[in-house]
Amino acid sequence: MKSLRSPLGRVAGLGSAKSGVHHWWLQRLSSIALVPLTVWFTVSLLSLPSLDHVTVVTWMAQSWTALLLILLVLVATCHSQLGVRVVVEDYVHNTGSRTLTLVILTFVHAFLAVAGVFAILKVAFGGAA
Amino acid sequence: MSRYSLLSSITNRLTGVVLSVGLLVLVYWLMAVAGGNRPYLQAHEILSSGFFKLIYAGLLVAFCYHLVAGIRHLVWDTGRGMERAQAKQSAGVVLAVTIVLAVALGYWLFVAAGRAS
């Protein structure tokens, strides 16, 4: 067998429509979610009367704030990971350094997601007073 | 590919990468808030330095462009606006809306709210 493509797929000129579009679909989903989330975050942060610790903690400890912040951090890190992955794949041509860069960037994004969620939860559960 | 589409594509990627770096700032700030009053004060001092004001200005412009250009991409995904003339026109619209949005947000951040100060 020369090709892994099914004869039907080759005749109909079809590619895979399963996991191949996963990256593309996640990028769209996250971008749609980030429109309201980032606008909410920017407006809320700028609307705070001040940025001293008490004010920020009081704001962040509200259930809705904490929930939306967690969503923002998770969706933004996901979107960022998908985005920089494409950039690296397009511009880093050496296979070794490309893989290494992707591994490092994935670890950094995982760390950012966990650290962000951890920090928000700690504040929300009263650990930063 | 013509110049405007090349430029709007590379700008969208560039602003995306800039915003990825902004995630570092966001998480650093979140961790500082979680750290308590004194660590937050130390971080606040660093985060309100002149260097970081420059970073916020860059992040603000990058955010505005990436947001508006991203919405343009989502419209494209519905199959609309793909004609050459429409795409050229929407590239101009993206730039114009970005400038208006960035000036408005910049005014709010640096003048009205007096933040990052």
gemmi code that builds the backbone of each chain (N, CA, C; Angstrom):
import gemmi

chains = {
    "A": [
        ("MET", (0.856, -1.188, 0.000), (0.000, 0.000, 0.000), (0.896, 1.243, 0.000)),
        ("LYS", (0.726, 2.079, -0.994), (1.576, 3.254, -1.105), (1.108, 4.394, -0.209)),
        ("SER", (-0.202, 4.479, -0.061), (-0.748, 5.600, 0.692), (-1.640, 5.109, 1.817)),
        ("LEU", (-1.677, 5.878, 2.892), (-2.554, 5.531, 4.004), (-3.959, 6.059, 3.773)),
        ("ARG", (-4.120, 6.863, 2.751), (-5.447, 7.421, 2.471), (-6.356, 6.328, 1.927)),
        ("SER", (-7.614, 6.369, 2.344), (-8.558, 5.377, 1.835), (-8.842, 5.680, 0.365)),
        ("PRO", (-9.076, 4.620, -0.438), (-9.372, 4.839, -1.861), (-10.552, 5.787, -2.060)),
        ("LEU", (-11.561, 5.662, -1.200), (-12.726, 6.538, -1.327), (-12.352, 7.996, -1.091)),
        ("GLY", (-11.536, 8.190, -0.032), (-11.106, 9.549, 0.288), (-10.305, 10.152, -0.853)),
        ("ARG", (-9.462, 9.325, -1.495), (-8.625, 9.820, -2.586), (-9.485, 10.191, -3.794)),
        ("VAL", (-10.448, 9.348, -4.095), (-11.321, 9.603, -5.247), (-12.157, 10.869, -5.014)),
        ("ALA", (-12.668, 10.998, -3.782), (-13.530, 12.141, -3.489), (-12.727, 13.401, -3.187)),
        ("GLY", (-11.381, 13.263, -3.095), (-10.545, 14.417, -2.811), (-10.722, 14.940, -1.399)),
        ("LEU", (-11.052, 14.054, -0.476), (-11.296, 14.485, 0.896), (-10.080, 14.247, 1.774)),
        ("GLY", (-9.875, 15.147, 2.732), (-8.882, 14.916, 3.760), (-9.593, 14.410, 4.991)),
        ("SER", (-8.853, 14.245, 6.087), (-9.496, 13.837, 7.315), (-10.255, 15.012, 7.900)),
        ("ALA", (-11.396, 14.746, 8.438), (-12.155, 15.811, 9.110), (-12.305, 15.486, 10.581)),
        ("LYS", (-11.397, 14.622, 11.100), (-11.504, 14.239, 12.514), (-10.473, 15.002, 13.343)),
        ("SER", (-9.426, 14.336, 13.835), (-8.511, 15.001, 14.750), (-7.671, 16.069, 14.059)),
        ("GLY", (-7.620, 16.027, 12.724), (-6.832, 17.022, 11.994), (-7.309, 18.443, 12.213)),
        ("VAL", (-8.598, 18.597, 12.441), (-9.118, 19.949, 12.634), (-9.167, 20.345, 14.113)),
        ("HIS", (-8.671, 19.442, 14.984), (-8.762, 19.699, 16.413), (-8.097, 21.025, 16.797)),
        ("HIS", (-6.857, 21.224, 16.317), (-6.112, 22.441, 16.629), (-6.868, 23.667, 16.135)),
        ("TRP", (-7.310, 23.591, 14.885), (-8.032, 24.713, 14.270), (-9.297, 25.039, 15.064)),
        ("TRP", (-10.050, 23.993, 15.428), (-11.324, 24.177, 16.116), (-11.120, 24.765, 17.511)),
        ("LEU", (-10.120, 24.242, 18.246), (-9.826, 24.771, 19.575), (-9.411, 26.233, 19.502)),
        ("GLN", (-8.649, 26.585, 18.462), (-8.206, 27.963, 18.298), (-9.420, 28.878, 18.094)),
        ("ARG", (-10.413, 28.411, 17.293), (-11.623, 29.225, 17.076), (-12.426, 29.339, 18.363)),
        ("LEU", (-12.672, 28.182, 19.025), (-13.456, 28.182, 20.268), (-12.851, 29.130, 21.294)),
        ("SER", (-11.516, 29.020, 21.476), (-10.873, 29.853, 22.488), (-10.926, 31.325, 22.085)),
        ("SER", (-10.808, 31.612, 20.779), (-10.847, 33.016, 20.376), (-12.238, 33.610, 20.593)),
        ("ILE", (-13.278, 32.813, 20.328), (-14.645, 33.308, 20.569), (-14.829, 33.606, 22.060)),
        ("ALA", (-14.362, 32.687, 22.912), (-14.525, 32.868, 24.358), (-13.712, 34.060, 24.868)),
        ("LEU", (-12.555, 34.285, 24.234), (-11.677, 35.352, 24.726), (-12.204, 36.747, 24.423)),
        ("VAL", (-13.074, 36.881, 23.439), (-13.619, 38.219, 23.147), (-14.331, 38.787, 24.381)),
        ("PRO", (-15.390, 38.108, 24.908), (-16.023, 38.674, 26.111), (-15.117, 38.637, 27.341)),
        ("LEU", (-14.311, 37.569, 27.498), (-13.490, 37.429, 28.710), (-12.453, 38.553, 28.832)),
        ("THR", (-11.745, 38.848, 27.740), (-10.703, 39.880, 27.813), (-11.323, 41.259, 27.964)),
        ("VAL", (-12.472, 41.478, 27.300), (-13.137, 42.779, 27.431), (-13.615, 42.959, 28.876)),
        ("TRP", (-14.221, 41.899, 29.444), (-14.654, 41.955, 30.849), (-13.467, 42.268, 31.765)),
        ("PHE", (-12.344, 41.551, 31.568), (-11.182, 41.716, 32.436), (-10.648, 43.151, 32.358)),
        ("THR", (-10.494, 43.664, 31.145), (-9.947, 45.009, 30.968), (-10.853, 46.053, 31.634)),
        ("VAL", (-12.152, 45.957, 31.360), (-13.089, 46.940, 31.911), (-13.136, 46.841, 33.440)),
        ("SER", (-13.202, 45.605, 33.977), (-13.276, 45.448, 35.437), (-12.041, 45.990, 36.130)),
        ("LEU", (-10.875, 45.658, 35.566), (-9.621, 46.078, 36.198), (-9.502, 47.598, 36.193)),
        ("LEU", (-9.876, 48.197, 35.046), (-9.772, 49.652, 34.944), (-10.839, 50.359, 35.770)),
        ("SER", (-11.921, 49.641, 36.098), (-13.000, 50.268, 36.873), (-12.734, 50.224, 38.367)),
        ("LEU", (-11.751, 49.435, 38.803), (-11.457, 49.368, 40.231), (-11.006, 50.745, 40.710)),
        ("PRO", (-11.485, 51.158, 41.896), (-11.127, 52.485, 42.394), (-9.622, 52.646, 42.631)),
        ("SER", (-8.954, 51.556, 43.006), (-7.497, 51.604, 43.136), (-6.962, 50.187, 42.967)),
        ("LEU", (-5.645, 50.095, 42.914), (-5.063, 48.755, 42.753), (-4.311, 48.333, 44.011)),
        ("ASP", (-4.715, 48.888, 45.181), (-4.032, 48.421, 46.391), (-4.537, 47.017, 46.750)),
        ("HIS", (-3.774, 46.360, 47.635), (-3.998, 44.931, 47.880), (-5.421, 44.631, 48.342)),
        ("VAL", (-5.940, 45.427, 49.277), (-7.274, 45.162, 49.819), (-8.330, 45.227, 48.721)),
        ("THR", (-8.244, 46.257, 47.896), (-9.224, 46.426, 46.823), (-9.184, 45.250, 45.859)),
        ("VAL", (-7.960, 44.870, 45.443), (-7.817, 43.786, 44.472), (-8.306, 42.467, 45.063)),
        ("VAL", (-7.941, 42.196, 46.325), (-8.347, 40.933, 46.967), (-9.865, 40.874, 47.116)),
        ("THR", (-10.467, 41.992, 47.528), (-11.929, 42.034, 47.684), (-12.616, 41.731, 46.350)),
        ("TRP", (-12.073, 42.330, 45.297), (-12.628, 42.108, 43.955), (-12.448, 40.646, 43.528)),
        ("MET", (-11.221, 40.142, 43.714), (-10.884, 38.802, 43.214), (-11.579, 37.699, 44.008)),
        ("ALA", (-11.928, 37.981, 45.252), (-12.535, 36.950, 46.090), (-14.026, 36.777, 45.818)),
        ("GLN", (-14.615, 37.700, 45.038), (-16.023, 37.519, 44.655), (-16.123, 36.305, 43.732)),
        ("SER", (-17.181, 35.503, 43.950), (-17.296, 34.239, 43.211), (-17.250, 34.433, 41.695)),
        ("TRP", (-18.013, 35.407, 41.213), (-18.063, 35.593, 39.761), (-16.727, 36.060, 39.204)),
        ("THR", (-16.057, 36.934, 39.947), (-14.748, 37.402, 39.495), (-13.783, 36.233, 39.405)),
        ("ALA", (-13.731, 35.432, 40.493), (-12.802, 34.306, 40.534), (-13.087, 33.332, 39.388)),
        ("LEU", (-14.365, 33.041, 39.201), (-14.762, 32.091, 38.156), (-14.344, 32.585, 36.764)),
        ("LEU", (-14.651, 33.864, 36.473), (-14.319, 34.409, 35.154), (-12.808, 34.533, 34.980)),
        ("LEU", (-12.096, 34.864, 36.078), (-10.633, 34.970, 35.995), (-10.008, 33.614, 35.681)),
        ("ILE", (-10.523, 32.557, 36.338), (-10.010, 31.209, 36.081), (-10.250, 30.835, 34.619)),
        ("LEU", (-11.462, 31.120, 34.136), (-11.764, 30.858, 32.724), (-10.799, 31.624, 31.825)),
        ("LEU", (-10.587, 32.909, 32.161), (-9.693, 33.741, 31.350), (-8.289, 33.139, 31.281)),
        ("VAL", (-7.747, 32.769, 32.458), (-6.386, 32.225, 32.502), (-6.302, 30.918, 31.697)),
        ("LEU", (-7.277, 30.025, 31.887), (-7.242, 28.732, 31.184), (-7.397, 28.904, 29.674)),
        ("VAL", (-8.399, 29.695, 29.268), (-8.648, 29.854, 27.836), (-7.496, 30.629, 27.176)),
        ("ALA", (-6.988, 31.653, 27.874), (-5.902, 32.450, 27.297), (-4.622, 31.627, 27.148)),
        ("THR", (-4.287, 30.805, 28.147), (-3.075, 29.988, 28.020), (-3.252, 28.947, 26.908)),
        ("CYS", (-4.458, 28.403, 26.797), (-4.737, 27.442, 25.733), (-4.568, 28.103, 24.363)),
        ("HIS", (-5.189, 29.268, 24.185), (-5.121, 30.010, 22.929), (-3.679, 30.403, 22.600)),
        ("SER", (-2.960, 30.834, 23.636), (-1.571, 31.239, 23.467), (-0.697, 30.049, 23.055)),
        ("GLN", (-0.905, 28.928, 23.715), (-0.143, 27.716, 23.392), (-0.373, 27.304, 21.932)),
        ("LEU", (-1.644, 27.302, 21.513), (-1.967, 26.929, 20.130), (-1.341, 27.912, 19.148)),
        ("GLY", (-1.380, 29.201, 19.509), (-0.865, 30.234, 18.621), (0.643, 30.196, 18.467)),
        ("VAL", (1.368, 30.162, 19.599), (2.832, 30.171, 19.492), (3.335, 28.868, 18.864)),
        ("ARG", (2.568, 27.792, 19.018), (2.956, 26.522, 18.401), (3.008, 26.672, 16.876)),
        ("VAL", (1.980, 27.319, 16.328), (1.962, 27.532, 14.877), (3.116, 28.425, 14.446)),
        ("VAL", (3.366, 29.471, 15.242), (4.451, 30.391, 14.902), (5.785, 29.642, 14.894)),
        ("VAL", (6.026, 28.842, 15.941), (7.279, 28.082, 16.022), (7.377, 27.086, 14.857)),
        ("GLU", (6.282, 26.390, 14.585), (6.291, 25.398, 13.500), (6.579, 26.048, 12.157)),
        ("ASP", (6.142, 27.304, 11.995), (6.346, 27.989, 10.721), (7.741, 28.581, 10.566)),
        ("TYR", (8.329, 29.036, 11.678), (9.563, 29.815, 11.539), (10.814, 29.100, 12.034)),
        ("VAL", (10.670, 28.076, 12.885), (11.867, 27.355, 13.340), (12.021, 26.112, 12.453)),
        ("HIS", (13.021, 26.145, 11.576), (13.098, 25.102, 10.556), (13.883, 23.868, 10.995)),
        ("ASN", (14.851, 24.088, 11.894), (15.638, 22.951, 12.376), (14.772, 22.063, 13.275)),
        ("THR", (14.672, 20.770, 12.923), (13.751, 19.865, 13.630), (14.047, 19.781, 15.123)),
        ("GLY", (15.343, 19.695, 15.453), (15.724, 19.545, 16.851), (15.332, 20.753, 17.673)),
        ("SER", (15.723, 21.951, 17.197), (15.403, 23.143, 17.993), (13.906, 23.422, 17.982)),
        ("ARG", (13.221, 22.996, 16.892), (11.770, 23.196, 16.859), (11.084, 22.370, 17.952)),
        ("THR", (11.470, 21.088, 18.029), (10.877, 20.224, 19.052), (11.192, 20.739, 20.452)),
        ("LEU", (12.455, 21.121, 20.652), (12.864, 21.612, 21.970), (12.077, 22.862, 22.345)),
        ("THR", (11.952, 23.790, 21.373), (11.192, 25.026, 21.641), (9.745, 24.705, 21.997)),
        ("LEU", (9.149, 23.765, 21.246), (7.748, 23.406, 21.507), (7.572, 22.776, 22.880)),
        ("VAL", (8.539, 21.926, 23.269), (8.466, 21.288, 24.594), (8.529, 22.355, 25.684)),
        ("ILE", (9.514, 23.276, 25.547), (9.675, 24.326, 26.562), (8.420, 25.196, 26.639)),
        ("LEU", (7.912, 25.614, 25.462), (6.734, 26.482, 25.440), (5.509, 25.797, 26.036)),
        ("THR", (5.369, 24.492, 25.793), (4.239, 23.756, 26.370), (4.348, 23.721, 27.885)),
        ("PHE", (5.581, 23.457, 28.389), (5.790, 23.435, 29.840), (5.497, 24.798, 30.444)),
        ("VAL", (5.973, 25.871, 29.785), (5.756, 27.226, 30.297), (4.253, 27.524, 30.371)),
        ("HIS", (3.536, 27.139, 29.326), (2.094, 27.398, 29.314), (1.352, 26.593, 30.386)),
        ("ALA", (1.762, 25.347, 30.565), (1.140, 24.528, 31.614), (1.393, 25.170, 32.973)),
        ("PHE", (2.635, 25.629, 33.171), (2.990, 26.269, 34.440), (2.148, 27.527, 34.659)),
        ("LEU", (2.032, 28.354, 33.617), (1.264, 29.596, 33.733), (-0.196, 29.310, 34.070)),
        ("ALA", (-0.769, 28.294, 33.429), (-2.168, 27.957, 33.670), (-2.364, 27.530, 35.120)),
        ("VAL", (-1.499, 26.631, 35.598), (-1.638, 26.121, 36.965), (-1.370, 27.223, 37.990)),
        ("ALA", (-0.314, 28.005, 37.756), (0.024, 29.081, 38.695), (-1.103, 30.107, 38.762)),
        ("GLY", (-1.647, 30.463, 37.617), (-2.722, 31.449, 37.573), (-3.956, 30.967, 38.325)),
        ("VAL", (-4.376, 29.736, 38.042), (-5.565, 29.187, 38.701), (-5.316, 29.046, 40.201)),
        ("PHE", (-4.124, 28.562, 40.553), (-3.780, 28.412, 41.972), (-3.890, 29.756, 42.703)),
        ("ALA", (-3.322, 30.799, 42.096), (-3.318, 32.119, 42.736), (-4.744, 32.632, 42.930)),
        ("ILE", (-5.571, 32.480, 41.893), (-6.957, 32.967, 41.980), (-7.717, 32.211, 43.076)),
        ("LEU", (-7.559, 30.878, 43.109), (-8.258, 30.072, 44.113), (-7.800, 30.435, 45.518)),
        ("LYS", (-6.489, 30.662, 45.666), (-5.963, 31.003, 46.987), (-6.620, 32.294, 47.485)),
        ("VAL", (-6.698, 33.290, 46.592), (-7.334, 34.554, 46.974), (-8.826, 34.334, 47.237)),
        ("ALA", (-9.473, 33.557, 46.352), (-10.925, 33.346, 46.478), (-11.280, 32.647, 47.781)),
        ("PHE", (-10.407, 31.745, 48.237), (-10.691, 31.012, 49.467), (-10.106, 31.700, 50.705)),
        ("GLY", (-9.716, 32.965, 50.512), (-9.306, 33.773, 51.658), (-7.880, 33.565, 52.131)),
        ("GLY", (-7.020, 33.029, 51.251), (-5.652, 32.740, 51.664), (-4.677, 33.887, 51.496)),
        ("ALA", (-5.159, 35.043, 51.025), (-4.225, 36.131, 50.745), (-4.536, 37.382, 51.551)),
        ("ALA", (-5.376, 37.242, 52.558), (-5.803, 38.416, 53.319), (-4.680, 38.984, 54.186)),
    ],
    "B": [
        ("MET", (0.591, 36.888, -2.685), (-0.160, 37.602, -1.658), (0.240, 39.079, -1.691)),
        ("SER", (-0.737, 39.945, -1.574), (-0.415, 41.362, -1.654), (0.077, 41.877, -0.314)),
        ("ARG", (0.546, 43.131, -0.357), (1.249, 43.672, 0.792), (0.356, 43.804, 2.029)),
        ("TYR", (-0.893, 44.277, 1.817), (-1.745, 44.500, 2.991), (-2.088, 43.198, 3.712)),
        ("SER", (-2.309, 42.122, 2.929), (-2.681, 40.863, 3.572), (-1.484, 40.240, 4.280)),
        ("LEU", (-0.296, 40.422, 3.674), (0.936, 39.943, 4.296), (1.159, 40.662, 5.623)),
        ("LEU", (0.979, 42.005, 5.575), (1.212, 42.831, 6.758), (0.198, 42.536, 7.865)),
        ("SER", (-1.094, 42.393, 7.495), (-2.102, 42.173, 8.536), (-1.935, 40.795, 9.145)),
        ("SER", (-1.474, 39.819, 8.351), (-1.249, 38.472, 8.872), (-0.083, 38.449, 9.856)),
        ("ILE", (1.035, 39.078, 9.449), (2.220, 39.030, 10.309), (1.986, 39.862, 11.572)),
        ("THR", (1.206, 40.953, 11.445), (0.914, 41.775, 12.622), (0.053, 41.004, 13.613)),
        ("ASN", (-0.881, 40.215, 13.095), (-1.727, 39.420, 13.980), (-0.889, 38.406, 14.763)),
        ("ARG", (0.085, 37.791, 14.082), (0.967, 36.831, 14.760), (1.851, 37.524, 15.778)),
        ("LEU", (2.413, 38.672, 15.356), (3.323, 39.408, 16.226), (2.600, 39.870, 17.495)),
        ("THR", (1.389, 40.435, 17.321), (0.649, 40.907, 18.494), (0.243, 39.727, 19.373)),
        ("GLY", (-0.024, 38.577, 18.752), (-0.346, 37.376, 19.523), (0.811, 36.959, 20.403)),
        ("VAL", (2.026, 36.993, 19.844), (3.214, 36.622, 20.618), (3.438, 37.625, 21.752)),
        ("VAL", (3.234, 38.909, 21.445), (3.371, 39.945, 22.485), (2.396, 39.666, 23.633)),
        ("LEU", (1.155, 39.289, 23.283), (0.154, 39.009, 24.317), (0.501, 37.758, 25.110)),
        ("SER", (1.173, 36.793, 24.473), (1.644, 35.603, 25.193), (2.635, 36.015, 26.280)),
        ("VAL", (3.501, 36.975, 25.947), (4.431, 37.491, 26.950), (3.643, 38.211, 28.052)),
        ("GLY", (2.556, 38.872, 27.643), (1.693, 39.542, 28.619), (1.104, 38.584, 29.631)),
        ("LEU", (0.908, 37.322, 29.221), (0.406, 36.302, 30.154), (1.361, 36.132, 31.333)),
        ("LEU", (2.675, 36.255, 31.051), (3.671, 36.156, 32.128), (3.419, 37.248, 33.158)),
        ("VAL", (3.163, 38.470, 32.662), (2.912, 39.597, 33.561), (1.643, 39.348, 34.366)),
        ("LEU", (0.596, 38.862, 33.686), (-0.683, 38.600, 34.353), (-0.524, 37.588, 35.484)),
        ("VAL", (0.170, 36.478, 35.184), (0.322, 35.427, 36.199), (1.232, 35.900, 37.340)),
        ("TYR", (2.268, 36.673, 36.993), (3.137, 37.236, 38.030), (2.315, 38.111, 38.978)),
        ("TRP", (1.427, 38.930, 38.394), (0.569, 39.809, 39.196), (-0.396, 38.985, 40.064)),
        ("LEU", (-1.007, 37.953, 39.478), (-1.932, 37.092, 40.226), (-1.225, 36.431, 41.404)),
        ("MET", (-0.002, 35.934, 41.151), (0.761, 35.287, 42.221), (1.103, 36.295, 43.317)),
        ("ALA", (1.377, 37.545, 42.904), (1.695, 38.590, 43.883), (0.475, 38.888, 44.744)),
        ("VAL", (-0.709, 38.949, 44.115), (-1.941, 39.185, 44.879), (-2.136, 38.063, 45.893)),
        ("ALA", (-1.900, 36.820, 45.442), (-2.082, 35.662, 46.316), (-1.040, 35.615, 47.424)),
        ("GLY", (0.101, 36.278, 47.192), (1.198, 36.215, 48.146), (0.941, 37.002, 49.422)),
        ("GLY", (-0.028, 37.920, 49.391), (-0.307, 38.723, 50.573), (0.155, 40.155, 50.388)),
        ("ASN", (-0.050, 40.942, 51.442), (0.144, 42.383, 51.335), (1.568, 42.795, 50.976)),
        ("ARG", (2.570, 42.243, 51.694), (3.940, 42.722, 51.473), (4.506, 42.307, 50.101)),
        ("PRO", (4.379, 41.020, 49.729), (4.837, 40.642, 48.377), (4.129, 41.449, 47.284)),
        ("TYR", (2.841, 41.760, 47.541), (2.092, 42.524, 46.540), (2.677, 43.929, 46.406)),
        ("LEU", (3.034, 44.536, 47.537), (3.617, 45.883, 47.498), (4.914, 45.893, 46.699)),
        ("GLN", (5.752, 44.851, 46.939), (7.022, 44.760, 46.193), (6.755, 44.620, 44.705)),
        ("ALA", (5.829, 43.731, 44.350), (5.506, 43.514, 42.940), (4.903, 44.769, 42.333)),
        ("HIS", (4.070, 45.446, 43.124), (3.404, 46.650, 42.638), (4.429, 47.715, 42.260)),
        ("GLU", (5.500, 47.769, 43.063), (6.556, 48.746, 42.793), (7.224, 48.452, 41.447)),
        ("ILE", (7.525, 47.158, 41.232), (8.139, 46.753, 39.962), (7.174, 46.999, 38.802)),
        ("LEU", (5.909, 46.591, 39.029), (4.917, 46.653, 37.945), (4.489, 48.081, 37.616)),
        ("SER", (4.809, 49.057, 38.493), (4.440, 50.431, 38.147), (5.639, 51.259, 37.727)),
        ("SER", (6.773, 50.594, 37.431), (7.948, 51.318, 36.954), (7.727, 51.810, 35.522)),
        ("GLY", (8.582, 52.740, 35.116), (8.476, 53.299, 33.755), (8.610, 52.233, 32.694)),
        ("PHE", (9.501, 51.267, 32.944), (9.701, 50.160, 32.001), (8.395, 49.403, 31.769)),
        ("PHE", (7.665, 49.140, 32.859), (6.425, 48.388, 32.728), (5.316, 49.223, 32.089)),
        ("LYS", (5.392, 50.560, 32.262), (4.416, 51.414, 31.574), (4.552, 51.252, 30.066)),
        ("LEU", (5.811, 51.155, 29.617), (6.061, 50.911, 28.188), (5.456, 49.575, 27.772)),
        ("ILE", (5.646, 48.558, 28.638), (5.105, 47.230, 28.353), (3.580, 47.283, 28.257)),
        ("TYR", (2.936, 48.031, 29.198), (1.471, 48.120, 29.158), (0.995, 48.794, 27.879)),
        ("ALA", (1.744, 49.839, 27.461), (1.367, 50.520, 26.212), (1.429, 49.536, 25.046)),
        ("GLY", (2.503, 48.732, 25.017), (2.656, 47.735, 23.956), (1.573, 46.673, 24.017)),
        ("LEU", (1.296, 46.202, 25.230), (0.264, 45.176, 25.408), (-1.108, 45.699, 24.994)),
        ("LEU", (-1.348, 46.965, 25.333), (-2.636, 47.577, 25.020), (-2.866, 47.635, 23.506)),
        ("VAL", (-1.841, 48.106, 22.785), (-1.957, 48.180, 21.324), (-2.094, 46.772, 20.739)),
        ("ALA", (-1.277, 45.835, 21.259), (-1.319, 44.457, 20.763), (-2.690, 43.840, 21.028)),
        ("PHE", (-3.230, 44.090, 22.224), (-4.555, 43.555, 22.577), (-5.619, 44.081, 21.623)),
        ("CYS", (-5.617, 45.389, 21.388), (-6.634, 45.993, 20.514), (-6.535, 45.399, 19.109)),
        ("TYR", (-5.315, 45.337, 18.579), (-5.181, 44.827, 17.211), (-5.600, 43.359, 17.125)),
        ("HIS", (-5.094, 42.542, 18.051), (-5.345, 41.098, 18.011), (-6.839, 40.809, 18.188)),
        ("LEU", (-7.499, 41.603, 19.036), (-8.938, 41.439, 19.260), (-9.717, 41.723, 17.977)),
        ("VAL", (-9.427, 42.883, 17.370), (-10.180, 43.294, 16.181), (-9.837, 42.391, 14.990)),
        ("ALA", (-8.548, 42.103, 14.816), (-8.144, 41.232, 13.700), (-8.675, 39.818, 13.903)),
        ("GLY", (-8.773, 39.397, 15.172), (-9.317, 38.074, 15.474), (-10.790, 37.983, 15.097)),
        ("ILE", (-11.521, 39.056, 15.358), (-12.936, 39.080, 14.970), (-13.054, 39.014, 13.444)),
        ("ARG", (-12.109, 39.687, 12.732), (-12.090, 39.622, 11.261), (-11.890, 38.177, 10.802)),
        ("HIS", (-10.995, 37.461, 11.501), (-10.767, 36.049, 11.156), (-12.018, 35.213, 11.386)),
        ("LEU", (-12.727, 35.509, 12.490), (-13.945, 34.748, 12.792), (-15.016, 35.013, 11.733)),
        ("VAL", (-15.074, 36.244, 11.237), (-16.020, 36.549, 10.154), (-15.630, 35.757, 8.903)),
        ("TRP", (-14.325, 35.715, 8.617), (-13.841, 34.932, 7.471), (-14.258, 33.466, 7.583)),
        ("ASP", (-14.233, 32.952, 8.846), (-14.558, 31.540, 9.062), (-16.001, 31.220, 8.693)),
        ("THR", (-16.854, 32.262, 8.663), (-18.229, 32.016, 8.254), (-18.350, 32.046, 6.727)),
        ("GLY", (-17.229, 32.300, 6.060), (-17.224, 32.321, 4.599), (-17.479, 33.694, 4.008)),
        ("ARG", (-17.621, 34.693, 4.879), (-17.911, 36.039, 4.386), (-16.632, 36.873, 4.271)),
        ("GLY", (-16.669, 37.840, 3.378), (-15.592, 38.830, 3.298), (-14.290, 38.331, 2.711)),
        ("MET", (-14.338, 37.232, 1.949), (-13.106, 36.653, 1.423), (-12.693, 37.247, 0.070)),
        ("GLU", (-13.575, 38.008, -0.543), (-13.213, 38.623, -1.831), (-12.082, 39.615, -1.613)),
        ("ARG", (-11.247, 39.748, -2.656), (-10.061, 40.574, -2.515), (-10.380, 42.010, -2.074)),
        ("ALA", (-11.398, 42.595, -2.721), (-11.753, 43.980, -2.396), (-12.261, 44.091, -0.957)),
        ("GLN", (-13.078, 43.107, -0.548), (-13.612, 43.112, 0.824), (-12.493, 42.951, 1.843)),
        ("ALA", (-11.550, 42.048, 1.533), (-10.449, 41.783, 2.467), (-9.574, 43.020, 2.633)),
        ("LYS", (-9.363, 43.725, 1.516), (-8.550, 44.937, 1.569), (-9.265, 45.993, 2.409)),
        ("GLN", (-10.584, 46.085, 2.206), (-11.368, 47.054, 2.950), (-11.372, 46.720, 4.442)),
        ("SER", (-11.564, 45.420, 4.784), (-11.631, 45.046, 6.198), (-10.279, 45.224, 6.884)),
        ("ALA", (-9.178, 45.087, 6.116), (-7.856, 45.340, 6.698), (-7.771, 46.792, 7.156)),
        ("GLY", (-8.337, 47.697, 6.354), (-8.371, 49.112, 6.718), (-9.256, 49.365, 7.918)),
        ("VAL", (-10.405, 48.678, 7.943), (-11.342, 48.823, 9.064), (-10.675, 48.363, 10.358)),
        ("VAL", (-9.975, 47.211, 10.288), (-9.279, 46.678, 11.466), (-8.292, 47.705, 12.012)),
        ("LEU", (-7.527, 48.307, 11.114), (-6.523, 49.296, 11.523), (-7.197, 50.501, 12.179)),
        ("ALA", (-8.271, 50.975, 11.556), (-8.966, 52.164, 12.074), (-9.571, 51.888, 13.451)),
        ("VAL", (-10.273, 50.751, 13.577), (-10.907, 50.412, 14.862), (-9.843, 50.214, 15.936)),
        ("THR", (-8.708, 49.580, 15.551), (-7.614, 49.373, 16.503), (-7.119, 50.699, 17.062)),
        ("ILE", (-6.912, 51.669, 16.162), (-6.387, 52.965, 16.589), (-7.365, 53.649, 17.552)),
        ("VAL", (-8.656, 53.650, 17.182), (-9.675, 54.287, 18.034), (-9.724, 53.605, 19.403)),
        ("LEU", (-9.757, 52.255, 19.383), (-9.835, 51.476, 20.610), (-8.605, 51.689, 21.491)),
        ("ALA", (-7.417, 51.685, 20.860), (-6.168, 51.831, 21.603), (-6.074, 53.220, 22.225)),
        ("VAL", (-6.502, 54.243, 21.491), (-6.465, 55.605, 22.035), (-7.440, 55.717, 23.214)),
        ("ALA", (-8.654, 55.154, 23.050), (-9.654, 55.224, 24.114), (-9.177, 54.492, 25.363)),
        ("LEU", (-8.674, 53.250, 25.177), (-8.196, 52.464, 26.322), (-6.959, 53.110, 26.942)),
        ("GLY", (-6.087, 53.630, 26.086), (-4.874, 54.287, 26.562), (-5.222, 55.500, 27.414)),
        ("TYR", (-6.224, 56.255, 26.961), (-6.671, 57.420, 27.734), (-7.206, 56.969, 29.092)),
        ("TRP", (-8.027, 55.915, 29.054), (-8.615, 55.401, 30.294), (-7.529, 54.918, 31.264)),
        ("LEU", (-6.588, 54.158, 30.724), (-5.544, 53.572, 31.569), (-4.581, 54.621, 32.121)),
        ("PHE", (-4.060, 55.473, 31.234), (-2.953, 56.347, 31.636), (-3.409, 57.715, 32.123)),
        ("VAL", (-4.586, 58.173, 31.679), (-5.020, 59.512, 32.057), (-6.164, 59.461, 33.069)),
        ("ALA", (-7.307, 58.885, 32.654), (-8.499, 58.927, 33.503), (-8.310, 58.132, 34.787)),
        ("ALA", (-7.896, 56.849, 34.648), (-7.724, 56.023, 35.830), (-6.400, 56.332, 36.527)),
        ("GLY", (-5.458, 56.892, 35.766), (-4.152, 57.203, 36.324), (-3.448, 55.961, 36.824)),
        ("ARG", (-3.724, 54.830, 36.165), (-3.178, 53.549, 36.579), (-1.734, 53.397, 36.133)),
        ("ALA", (-1.175, 52.289, 36.560), (0.208, 52.003, 36.244), (1.062, 53.163, 36.719)),
        ("SER", (0.570, 53.840, 37.770), (1.340, 54.970, 38.285), (1.582, 54.773, 39.771)),
    ],
}
model = gemmi.Model(1)
for chain_id, residues in chains.items():
    chain = gemmi.Chain(chain_id)
    for i, (resn, *xyz) in enumerate(residues, 1):
        res = gemmi.Residue()
        res.name, res.seqid = resn, gemmi.SeqId(i, " ")
        for name, pos in zip(("N", "CA", "C"), xyz):
            atom = gemmi.Atom()
            atom.name, atom.element = name, gemmi.Element(name[0])
            atom.pos, atom.b_iso = gemmi.Position(*pos), 0.0
            res.add_atom(atom)
        chain.add_residue(res)
    model.add_chain(chain)
structure = gemmi.Structure()
structure.add_model(model)
structure.setup_entities()
